[in-house]
């Protein structure tokens, strides 16, 4: 497990490890109002290339933009 994703076993004898929930969206295109349009006439709200650019960011920056 990646560090920081679970409570440390050293936190206490009776501490139970709790998993951090996974993100609710996998791409900014899943966020309401940011649905991508691949062909220009596809009816999405933003160009697909913009969604691809944001999705290519490192996780920390992606999270800030998605928030």
Buried (B, 14 or more C-beta within 10 A) or exposed (E): EEEEEBEEEEEEEEEEEEEEEEEEEEBBBBBEEBBBBEEEEEEBBBEBEBBBEBBEBEEEEBEEEBE
